């Protein structure tokens, strides 16, 4: 009875007889659709290309098993042990993986749409290019998981742990990521439009070039996050912590910034009209960085001078820069945009004046914002 299982029929017969241990079984291509294999030990088994759709594998041990290209759609894998298992391109759509252990598993290119991964352990797993659209990942552990290019649209990631996870180029549009831990995560060039990130922890996260239009980032922690070039148009950042965050070249049209916290925040080459007009007002906890492009792009904002005053910029700098921007010819000001920046540089006295102001306050003319010292650079 301890011989290695080599067929699906033999497996079912021995399971029915009460046997549960089938380590290293050779079941590649086996037809086990709808089979009852709860509590079975299939560790190290070869189940490549097997059909296990609708099967009961709850509490089963599938650690180190080969399930590549297997059909596990609608399968019950709750509380199962799949640590270190190989599941590339496997079909797990609609499967129940709640409380399952998938740590270190290879799920690259797997189909997990509408699967339940509630409180599942996916730490260190490879989910690159996987389809997790509409999946339930609430409370799941995705610590340092590879989600490069994964589809998580409309997925539920409420209170999930995504510490330092790689989500570069992933699709999180309309996903629920509220109260999730995304500290140090890579979200560069990720589509997060319309997603719910209420009270999410994005401390030190890389969101450069991310699409966050219409996203709910209210009360989120974005301290030290990189949002350079991000699209935040129509996003809700009410009560968010943006201390020491990078926001250069970000888009903020129609965004809400009521009660946002700023300190050492990089506000370079942006139109901060929504920030200046925020209600309740932005909370300035200390100086933040601005440049002449910020002045140009926000020059028509009624509360610009007041905003700059509350950041701590000296009045003489405010008057000089605002007056210089207003002295531009109307036609030049109207054509201002990133692509016509060279034209503005050539025609505007503000270019040279801003450079001299930076030098006067201890900033070398060739310095970049990333090299500035908070105690010496030109700040607002």
N, C-alpha and C positions, 0 to 999 in steps of 0.2 A: 504493500500500500504506500510505501514511501518513495516509489519510483517517480521520475520526472514526468509530468503531464505533457502530452504532445498533441492533444486535440481538444476541441471544444466539447465534443460528445463525452470524452473521458472525464473532463473536468466536471461537467454537470453530474455525471453518474457518481463520481466520488464525493462531490459536494452533497448530493442527496443522501448518500450513505453516512453522512456526518463528518466527513473529513473537511478541514478548513485550511490546512497548510499546503500551499502549492508554489513554493519559492522557485524562481528560475524556470518557470513553465514556458514551453515553446508553443505559443498560441497565435503566432503571426497569421493574419487573415482569417481568424476564427469567427464563426457566426454565433454570436452570443446575445443577440438582440432580445431585450426583455428578460434576461436571465436573472435569477436571484442568487447573488454572490455576496450578500452582506457578511461582513466580518471575515472575509476570505483573505488569506495571506498570499499575495501575488507579487511579493517583492522581487525585483530583478527579472520579472517575467517579460517575455517578448510578445507584445500585443500589437505590434506594428500592423497597420491596415485592418485591424480587427473591427468588427461591428458590435458595439456594446450599447447601441442606442436604446434608451428606455430601461436599461438594466439597473438592478439595485446593487450598488457597490458601497453602500453606506458603511462607514467604519472599516473599510477594507484597507489593507496595507499594499500600496502600489509604489512604495519607495523604490527609486532607481529602475522602475519599469520602463520599457520602450513602448510608448503609445503614439509614436509618430504616424501621422495621417489616419489615426483611428477615428471611428465614428462613435462619439459619446454624447450625441445630442439627446437632451431630455433625460440623461442618466442621473441617478441619485448617488452623488459622491460626498454627501454630507459627512463631516468628521473623518473623512478618508485621509490616509497618509500618502501624499504624492511628492514628498520631498525628494529633490534630485531626479525626478522623473523626466523623461524626454517626451514632450507632446508637441513638437513643431507641426504646424498645419493641421492639428487635430480639430475635429468639429465638436465643440462643447456648447453649442448654442442651446440656450434654455436649460442647461444642466444645473443641478443643485450642488454647489460646492461650498455651502455655508459651513464655517468652522473647519474647513479642510486645511491641511498643511501642504502648501505648494512652495515652500522655501527652496530657493535654488533650482526650481524646475525650469525647463526650457519650453516656453509657450510661444515662441516666435511664430508669427503668422497664423496663430490659432484663431478659430472662430468661437467667440464667447458672447455673442450678442444676446442680450436679455438673460444671461446666466446669473445665478445668485451666488455671489462670493462674499456674502455677509460675514464679517469677522474672520475671513480667511487669512492665512499667513502666506503672503507672497513676497516676503523679504528676500532680496537678492535674485528674484526670478527674472527671466528674460521674456518680456511681453512685447518686444519690438515688432511693429507692423501688425500687431494683433487687433482683432475687431471686438471691442468691448462696448459697442453702442447699446445703450439702454440697459447695461448690466448693473446689478446692485453690488456695490463695493463698500457700502457703508460700514464703518468700523474696521475695515480691512487693514492689514499691515503690508504696506508697499514700500517699506524702508529700503532705499537704495535700489529700487527696482528699475529695470531697463524698459521704459515705455516709449522708446524712440519711434516716432511716426505712428503710434497706436491711435486707433479710433475710439474715443471715449465720449462721443457725442451723446448727450442726454443721459449719461451714466450717473448713478448715485454714489458719490464719494463722501457723503456726510461723515464727518469725524474720522476720516481715513488718515493713516499715517503715511505720508509721502516724503519723508525726510530725505533730502539729497537725491530724490528720484530723477531719472533722466526722461524728460517729457519733450525733448527737442522735436519740433515739427509735429507734435501730436494734435489731435482734434478733440477739444474739450467744449465745443460749442453747446450751449444750453445745458451743460452738466451742472449738477449740484455738488459743490465742493465746500460748502459752508462748514466752518469750525474744523476744517482739515489742517493737518500739519504739512506745510510745503516749504519749510525752512531749508534754505540752501538748494532747493530744487532747480533744475534746468528747464525753463519754459520758453526759451528763445524761439521766436518764429512760430509759436503755438497759437492755434485758433481757440480763444477762450470767449468769443463773442456770445453775449447773452447768458453767460454762466453765472451761477450764484456762488459767490465767495465770501459771503457775510461772515465776519469774525474769523476769517482764515489767517493762518500764520504763514506769511511769505517772507519772513526775515532773511535777508541776504539772497533771495531768489533771483535768478536771471530771467527777466521778462523782456529782454531787449527784442524789439521788432514784433512783439506779441500783438495779436488782435484781441482787444478787450472792449470793443464797442458794445455798449449796452449792458456790460457786466455789472453785477452788484458786488462791489468791494467795500461796502460800508463797514466801518469798524475793523477792517482788516489791518494786520500788521505788515507794513511794507518797508520797515526800517532797514536801511542798507540795501534795498532791492535795486536792481538795474532795470529801469523802464525806458531806457533811451530808445527813441524811435518807435515806441509802442503807440498803438491807436486806442485811446481811451475816450473817444467821442461818444457822448451820451451815457458814459459810465457813472455809477453812483459811488463816490469815494467819501461819503459823509462820515466824519469821525475816524477816518483812517489815519494811521501813523506813517508819515512820509519822511520821518527824520533820517537824514543822511542818505536819502534815496537819490538815484540819478534819473532825471526826467528830461534830459536834453533831447531836443527834436521830437518830443512826444506831441500827440494831438489831443486837445482837450475841449474841442467845441461841444457845447451843450452838456458837458460833464458837471456833476455836482460835487462841491468841495466844502460843504458846511462843516465847520468845526474840525477841519483837517489840521494835523500837527506838522509844523515845519521846523527843521533845525539842521543846518549844514546841508540843505537840500540843493542839488544841482538843477537850476532852472535856466538852462542855456538854450538859446534859439527856439523859444516857445512863445506862443500867445497865451498869456495867463489871464485873459479877461475873465474866464469863469472863476479863477481863484480870487481875483480882485473884487468880484461882485458876489462872492460867497455869502450866504446867509443861513445860519450864523457865520460870523467872520472866521477866517483862518486863524489858527492859534500859532503865533510866532514864538517859539521857545528860545530863539537865538538867531544869529545871522545865517542867511542862505546865499548861494552863489547866483548871480545874474550876469548877463553880458549885454553888449550894445544891441545884439539881435533881438533880445527879449524886449528892450525898450522900444525898438522899431515896430515889432509885431504887436505890442500892447499899447501903443501910443494913444489910440483913440479911446482907451478905457477911462471912464470918468474917475474911477477911484485909484488910478495908477500911482499917483504921488502918495496918497495915504497908505497904499499897500507897501510901497518902498520905505516909507517912514517907519511903519510898524515892524519892518524887518531889521531896522537898525541902521540903514544907509544914511550917511551924513547929508544934511539938507543941501549943502553946496553941490554935492555930486548929483543929487536928484534934479535940482534946477538946471544944472549945466547939461546933463544928458537929455532930459525931456525937452528943453529949449532947443538943443541941437537937432533932435529928431523932428521937432515941429518946423524947423527952418528948412527942411527938405522941400524940394519942389513937389507939388501935389501929384504930378504925373509920375514922378519917380516913386513916391510912397505907394501909389495905387498898384504899380507893377511889382512891388516887392513880394517875392516868394523865394524858396530855396534855390530854384533854377535861375532866377535873375539876380542872385546875390552878388555876382561879380559886378553887375551894373550899378547896384547900390554902393558897393565898395568904392567904385571909381568916381561917383558923383557926390557922395556924401561926406561932409566935413566931420561927421560923427565917427567915422572909421578911425581917422588919425587922432581925434580928440580922446576917444575911448582908450586907445592904445597908450596915450600919454598919461591918462589918468591911472591906468593899471601900473605903469612904471612908477608913477609918483607914490603909489601906495605899497611899493615893494615887490610888485609882480613883474618879472622880466617880460619884454615884449613877445618873446617866442614861447612863453610858457603855455602849456595846455591845462584845461581845468583839472585833469586828473592829477597833475603834479603840484597843484597849489597847496600851500600850507594854510589851514584854517585861520592861523593867527596873523598872516601877512597878506593874503590874497585879497583881491577886489571883491568884496561881498556886499550883498544887500541885506 
